[in-house]
Amino acid sequence: MAPTLRDAVHLAVSVVLWWWAAPVWSRPATSGTPVPGKHQSLDFCSPAMLAQLGGRSPQADPSLVGYLTVVFLGADPYVYFYLSDGNNPVAYKALNKGQPILRPTKGTGGVRDPAIVKGGGDEAGRKWYIVGTDLDIGKTNWGASQRTGSRGIFVWESTDLLTWTDERLAIVEDATAGMVWAPEAIWDPAKGQYMVYWSSKFYPASDTRHAGAPTNTRIRYAYTADFHTFSAPQTFVDKAPRDTIDLTILPWAAGSPSGNTTAPGADTETASTFLRFMKDETKKNVFMEYSTTGLFGTWTRPGGDAAFIASGVEGPAAFWDNAVAGKAHLLLDFYGGDGYRPYESTQPESNSAWTASSRAAFPKNLRHGSVLPVNATQYAALVAKWGG
């Protein structure tokens, strides 16, 4: 196979600093899989981006031995834990005999879209949070849940991944918001706080019943140091007139992890480059953008506005491979089918280089959640408490 543009730039930047796997050009089988994103001639990482990366891909971390996946199941609005078979990113078994780890007692009594957040700054390696959507769809319907849904996010916290305490429902939007969906968070070293982000739509202040036409759904954010108090929310992503939901952010660090033994190959503490994945709720597809200039820098969608990874899916959960440098994994939720299915890429900064992973040992009906790489101590503790 002839070298790609990426190969040529990679060799020019650094022959010895990093290894890059051969591009994957195979396509997933058409039966039961999403529609693949369009191939574009400029859909791969540009020379400018590679230069910004300093010629490095995210590094594998030998201290990491597995993956903890945090999800809800089918129509069950609770938090479930699944642990990988060692460092196999597509083989998982349920913890706690398949029973929920967390059942909310506040708000609607249901939680969807759980995201596990690793501590940053002084909390790195010793604090974790789980945030989630306050929604039990069995008690309402999709229309009402977007007009008069919860304006808060569920929060739990832990110092060991085993004991989760201080359940709370933090209100992050005012009464003009129709809902707050799919919260996640990332440590922002430039701010020294956590950036929390979610999806909301809004109604005029005069429309107190939310009976009229809302805005499009956009991604909002706020900052917090403790997940108790939050700054005034602002808009982070607005693709008007289209609706945008389910944002997740994957850091791409130019250096090695900075002492956080739970960090994947890309570490937020040193990252200035990020990949972000989200769902175009209007066109029903998931796509990726990248920034080489920080969380609030310039974001580029490789392949242009029409490029996407897959359609008929939502709830992207992206994470780096523990053992293979530069390889990323992406879980996509077939919300009309059997839930999460795994994808992989050695060119994750492209919208068209993702292929279906093996599903032989991947459980069915896992729904929108997140993945946390874990070290040997954490892995053993999870198995000891909940089985594996």
C-alpha positions as CSV (number, residue, x, y, z in Angstrom):
1,M,0.0,0.0,0.0
2,A,1.3,3.4,-0.9
3,P,2.1,5.7,2.1
4,T,-0.6,8.2,3.0
5,L,-0.2,11.9,3.6
6,R,-0.1,11.1,7.3
7,D,2.7,8.6,6.8
8,A,4.8,11.1,4.9
9,V,4.4,13.8,7.5
10,H,5.0,11.4,10.3
11,L,8.3,10.3,8.8
12,A,9.4,13.9,8.2
13,V,8.5,15.0,11.7
14,S,10.1,12.1,13.6
15,V,11.2,8.7,12.7
16,V,12.2,7.6,16.2
17,L,9.8,9.4,18.5
18,W,6.7,7.4,17.7
19,W,5.3,4.3,16.1
20,W,2.2,4.4,13.9
21,A,0.2,1.4,12.8
22,A,-0.7,0.9,9.2
23,P,-3.9,2.5,8.2
24,V,-7.0,0.4,8.5
25,W,-9.0,0.4,5.2
26,S,-11.3,-2.5,5.8
27,R,-15.0,-1.9,6.1
28,P,-17.4,-3.4,8.7
29,A,-20.0,-5.8,7.3
30,T,-23.1,-4.1,6.1
31,S,-25.5,-6.3,8.0
32,G,-26.7,-4.7,11.2
33,T,-24.0,-2.0,11.3
34,P,-24.4,1.8,11.0
35,V,-23.9,3.7,7.8
36,P,-20.1,4.6,7.6
37,G,-19.0,8.2,7.4
38,K,-18.1,9.6,4.0
39,H,-14.5,9.3,2.8
40,Q,-13.0,12.7,2.0
41,S,-9.7,13.4,0.4
42,L,-8.7,15.7,3.2
43,D,-10.2,13.7,6.0
44,F,-6.9,12.8,7.6
45,C,-4.8,14.8,10.0
46,S,-3.2,17.8,8.3
47,P,0.6,18.5,8.4
48,A,-0.2,21.5,10.7
49,M,-1.9,19.3,13.2
50,L,0.9,16.7,13.2
51,A,3.4,19.5,13.7
52,Q,1.3,20.8,16.6
53,L,1.4,17.4,18.2
54,G,5.1,17.4,18.1
55,G,5.3,14.2,16.1
56,R,3.9,12.0,18.8
57,S,0.8,9.9,19.2
58,P,-0.7,9.2,22.6
59,Q,1.5,6.8,24.4
60,A,0.5,3.4,25.8
61,D,0.8,3.0,29.6
62,P,2.2,-0.3,31.0
63,S,0.7,0.5,34.4
64,L,-2.8,0.2,33.1
65,V,-4.2,-3.4,33.0
66,G,-7.9,-3.0,32.1
67,Y,-11.0,-0.8,31.5
68,L,-14.0,0.0,33.7
69,T,-17.1,0.7,31.7
70,V,-19.9,2.6,33.4
71,V,-23.3,2.4,31.7
72,F,-27.0,2.1,32.1
73,L,-28.8,-0.9,30.6
74,G,-31.7,-0.9,28.1
75,A,-34.6,0.8,29.8
76,D,-33.1,0.4,33.3
77,P,-32.1,3.9,34.5
78,Y,-29.4,2.9,37.0
79,V,-25.6,2.8,37.0
80,Y,-24.0,-0.6,36.1
81,F,-20.3,-1.5,36.1
82,Y,-18.6,-3.8,33.5
83,L,-14.9,-4.8,33.8
84,S,-12.8,-5.8,30.8
85,D,-11.0,-9.1,30.5
86,G,-7.6,-7.7,31.3
87,N,-6.5,-5.2,28.6
88,N,-8.9,-6.5,26.0
89,P,-11.0,-3.4,25.2
90,V,-13.9,-5.3,23.7
91,A,-14.4,-8.1,26.2
92,Y,-16.3,-7.3,29.4
93,K,-18.1,-9.0,32.2
94,A,-20.7,-7.5,34.5
95,L,-19.7,-6.6,38.1
96,N,-22.0,-7.1,41.1
97,K,-23.7,-10.1,39.4
98,G,-25.2,-7.8,36.9
99,Q,-27.1,-5.7,39.5
100,P,-26.9,-1.9,39.7
101,I,-24.0,-0.3,41.5
102,L,-26.0,2.9,42.0
103,R,-29.7,3.6,42.2
104,P,-30.6,7.3,42.5
105,T,-32.9,8.3,45.3
106,K,-33.4,11.9,44.2
107,G,-35.0,13.7,41.3
108,T,-36.8,11.3,38.9
109,G,-35.3,8.3,40.6
110,G,-33.6,7.3,37.3
111,V,-30.2,8.0,35.9
112,R,-29.1,7.7,32.3
113,D,-25.8,8.4,30.4
114,P,-23.5,7.9,33.4
115,A,-20.0,9.4,32.9
116,I,-17.1,8.6,35.2
117,V,-14.7,11.5,35.7
118,K,-11.2,11.1,36.9
119,G,-9.9,13.6,39.4
120,G,-7.6,16.4,38.2
121,G,-5.1,18.7,39.9
122,D,-4.8,17.8,43.6
123,E,-7.5,15.1,43.2
124,A,-5.6,13.2,40.4
125,G,-5.4,9.5,41.2
126,R,-7.4,9.9,44.4
127,K,-10.9,11.1,43.5
128,W,-13.5,10.1,40.9
129,Y,-16.9,11.4,40.2
130,I,-19.9,9.9,38.4
131,V,-22.3,12.3,36.7
132,G,-25.5,11.5,34.9
133,T,-28.8,12.6,33.4
134,D,-31.8,12.8,35.8
135,L,-34.3,10.9,33.7
136,D,-36.5,7.9,34.1
137,I,-38.3,7.8,30.7
138,G,-40.7,5.2,32.1
139,K,-42.3,7.9,34.1
140,T,-42.6,10.4,31.3
141,N,-42.3,10.6,27.5
142,W,-39.6,12.0,25.1
143,G,-41.6,15.2,24.3
144,A,-42.2,16.2,28.0
145,S,-38.6,15.2,29.0
146,Q,-37.3,17.9,26.6
147,R,-39.8,20.6,27.5
148,T,-40.1,20.2,31.2
149,G,-37.3,17.8,32.0
150,S,-34.8,18.0,34.9
151,R,-32.4,20.9,34.9
152,G,-30.0,19.1,37.2
153,I,-27.3,16.5,37.0
154,F,-26.7,13.6,39.3
155,V,-23.4,13.5,41.0
156,W,-21.7,10.8,43.1
157,E,-18.1,10.7,44.3
158,S,-15.5,8.2,45.4
159,T,-11.9,7.9,46.6
160,D,-11.4,4.3,45.6
161,L,-13.9,3.5,42.8
162,L,-15.6,1.1,45.3
163,T,-17.6,3.3,47.7
164,W,-19.7,6.0,46.1
165,T,-21.2,8.6,48.4
166,D,-22.7,12.1,48.6
167,E,-25.4,11.6,46.0
168,R,-26.7,14.9,44.9
169,L,-28.7,16.6,42.2
170,A,-26.9,19.8,41.1
171,I,-29.1,22.3,39.2
172,V,-27.0,23.8,36.4
173,E,-29.6,25.6,34.2
174,D,-32.3,28.2,34.9
175,A,-36.0,27.8,34.3
176,T,-35.8,28.6,30.6
177,A,-34.0,25.3,29.9
178,G,-36.2,22.4,28.7
179,M,-33.7,19.8,30.0
180,V,-30.2,18.9,30.9
181,W,-28.9,15.8,29.1
182,A,-25.8,13.6,29.0
183,P,-23.4,15.5,31.4
184,E,-19.7,14.8,31.3
185,A,-16.7,16.6,32.7
186,I,-13.0,17.0,32.0
187,W,-10.2,18.6,34.1
188,D,-9.1,21.9,32.6
189,P,-5.6,22.6,33.8
190,A,-5.7,26.2,32.4
191,K,-8.6,26.9,34.7
192,G,-7.6,24.6,37.6
193,Q,-11.2,23.3,37.7
194,Y,-13.5,20.8,36.1
195,M,-15.3,21.8,32.9
196,V,-18.7,20.2,33.0
197,Y,-20.7,20.0,29.8
198,W,-24.2,18.8,28.8
199,S,-27.0,19.4,26.2
200,S,-29.9,21.8,26.6
201,K,-32.6,23.6,24.6
202,F,-34.3,26.8,25.8
203,Y,-37.6,28.6,25.8
204,P,-38.4,32.4,26.1
205,A,-38.6,33.5,29.7
206,S,-42.2,34.5,29.0
207,D,-43.1,30.9,28.0
208,T,-43.2,29.5,31.5
209,R,-45.1,26.4,30.4
210,H,-42.6,25.7,27.6
211,A,-45.5,25.3,25.2
212,G,-44.0,27.3,22.3
213,A,-41.0,26.7,20.0
214,P,-37.6,26.2,21.7
215,T,-34.2,26.9,20.4
216,N,-32.1,24.2,18.8
217,T,-30.3,21.9,21.3
218,R,-26.8,22.9,22.0
219,I,-23.9,22.0,24.2
220,R,-23.5,24.1,27.4
221,Y,-20.7,24.1,30.0
222,A,-19.9,25.4,33.4
223,Y,-16.9,25.2,35.7
224,T,-16.7,23.6,39.2
225,A,-14.0,22.8,41.7
226,D,-16.2,20.3,43.7
227,F,-19.3,19.4,41.8
228,H,-21.4,21.3,44.4
229,T,-21.2,24.8,43.1
230,F,-21.0,25.7,39.4
231,S,-20.2,28.8,37.4
232,A,-22.9,30.5,35.3
233,P,-23.4,28.2,32.2
234,Q,-22.4,29.3,28.7
235,T,-22.7,27.8,25.3
236,F,-19.8,25.6,24.1
237,V,-21.1,24.1,20.8
238,D,-23.9,25.5,18.8
239,K,-24.6,24.0,15.3
240,A,-27.8,26.0,14.7
241,P,-30.2,25.3,13.2
242,R,-29.3,21.6,13.9
243,D,-29.6,20.0,17.3
244,T,-26.4,18.7,19.0
245,I,-26.2,16.3,21.9
246,D,-24.0,13.7,23.6
247,L,-20.6,15.4,23.6
248,T,-17.5,13.6,24.8
249,I,-14.0,14.9,24.8
250,L,-10.8,12.8,24.4
251,P,-7.5,14.6,25.3
252,W,-4.5,14.0,23.0
253,A,-1.4,14.9,25.0
254,A,1.9,15.7,23.3
255,G,3.8,14.3,26.4
256,S,3.6,11.4,28.8
257,P,1.1,11.1,31.7
258,S,1.9,13.5,34.6
259,G,1.8,11.2,37.5
260,N,-1.8,10.2,37.4
261,T,-1.7,6.4,37.3
262,T,-5.3,6.2,36.1
263,A,-4.7,8.3,33.0
264,P,-4.7,6.8,29.6
265,G,-2.0,7.5,27.0
266,A,-3.4,11.0,26.6
267,D,-3.4,13.1,29.8
268,T,-5.5,16.2,30.3
269,E,-2.9,17.7,32.5
270,T,-0.5,18.2,29.5
271,A,-2.9,18.2,26.6
272,S,-3.5,21.2,24.3
273,T,-5.0,19.0,21.6
274,F,-8.4,17.4,22.0
275,L,-10.8,15.3,19.9
276,R,-14.5,15.8,20.6
277,F,-17.2,13.5,19.5
278,M,-20.9,14.4,19.4
279,K,-24.3,13.5,17.8
280,D,-26.0,15.6,15.2
281,E,-29.5,15.0,16.5
282,T,-31.0,16.5,13.4
283,K,-29.1,14.2,10.9
284,K,-28.8,11.3,13.4
285,N,-25.1,10.8,13.1
286,V,-22.0,10.9,15.3
287,F,-19.0,12.9,14.1
288,M,-15.6,14.1,15.4
289,E,-13.8,17.5,15.5
290,Y,-10.3,18.3,16.8
291,S,-8.6,21.3,18.3
292,T,-4.8,21.8,18.6
293,T,-5.2,25.0,20.5
294,G,-7.0,23.9,23.6
295,L,-10.6,23.4,24.7
296,F,-11.6,26.9,23.5
297,G,-9.4,27.0,20.4
298,T,-10.3,26.4,16.8
299,W,-12.2,23.2,16.2
300,T,-11.9,21.5,12.8
301,R,-14.2,18.8,11.4
302,P,-12.0,16.6,9.2
303,G,-13.8,16.0,5.9
304,G,-16.0,19.0,6.2
305,D,-19.6,19.5,7.4
306,A,-20.9,16.3,5.7
307,A,-18.3,14.0,7.3
308,F,-19.3,11.6,10.0
309,I,-18.3,8.4,11.7
310,A,-21.6,6.5,11.7
311,S,-25.4,7.2,11.6
312,G,-28.3,5.8,13.6
313,V,-26.1,5.9,16.7
314,E,-25.6,8.2,19.7
315,G,-23.8,8.4,23.1
316,P,-20.2,8.2,21.9
317,A,-17.7,7.0,24.5
318,A,-14.0,7.4,23.4
319,F,-10.9,6.1,25.1
320,W,-7.3,5.3,24.3
321,D,-5.9,1.8,24.1
322,N,-3.8,0.9,27.2
323,A,-1.3,-1.2,25.3
324,V,-1.1,0.1,21.7
325,A,0.2,3.6,21.3
326,G,-2.0,5.8,19.1
327,K,-4.9,3.4,19.0
328,A,-8.3,4.6,20.1
329,H,-11.7,3.0,20.8
330,L,-15.2,4.3,20.4
331,L,-18.4,2.9,21.7
332,L,-21.5,3.9,19.7
333,D,-25.0,3.3,21.1
334,F,-27.5,1.8,18.7
335,Y,-30.4,3.3,20.5
336,G,-32.9,1.6,18.3
337,G,-31.2,-1.8,18.6
338,D,-28.8,-3.7,20.9
339,G,-27.0,-0.7,22.5
340,Y,-23.2,-0.1,22.4
341,R,-21.1,-1.6,19.7
342,P,-17.3,-1.1,19.7
343,Y,-15.2,0.6,17.0
344,E,-11.5,1.3,16.7
345,S,-9.0,3.4,14.8
346,T,-5.3,4.1,14.6
347,Q,-6.3,7.4,12.9
348,P,-8.8,8.7,15.4
349,E,-8.4,12.3,14.1
350,S,-10.3,11.2,11.0
351,N,-14.0,10.8,10.6
352,S,-13.6,8.0,8.0
353,A,-11.0,5.7,9.5
354,W,-13.1,3.9,12.1
355,T,-13.9,0.2,11.7
356,A,-16.1,-2.2,13.7
357,S,-14.3,-4.2,16.4
358,S,-15.0,-7.8,17.3
359,R,-18.3,-8.2,19.3
360,A,-17.7,-11.9,20.2
361,A,-17.2,-11.0,23.9
362,F,-18.9,-7.6,24.0
363,P,-22.1,-7.6,26.0
364,K,-25.4,-6.5,24.5
365,N,-27.8,-3.8,25.6
366,L,-25.1,-1.6,27.3
367,R,-26.3,2.0,26.8
368,H,-24.7,5.5,26.8
369,G,-21.9,5.6,29.3
370,S,-18.1,6.0,29.6
371,V,-14.9,4.1,30.0
372,L,-12.1,4.5,32.5
373,P,-8.7,2.8,32.2
374,V,-7.6,1.2,35.5
375,N,-4.3,0.0,37.0
376,A,-3.6,-3.3,38.6
377,T,-4.5,-2.2,42.2
378,Q,-7.8,-0.8,41.1
379,Y,-8.6,-3.8,38.9
380,A,-8.0,-6.2,41.7
381,A,-10.1,-4.2,44.1
382,L,-13.0,-4.0,41.7
383,V,-12.9,-7.8,41.3
384,A,-12.6,-8.4,45.0
385,K,-15.6,-6.3,45.8
386,W,-18.0,-7.1,43.0
387,G,-16.6,-10.2,41.2
388,G,-15.4,-10.3,37.6
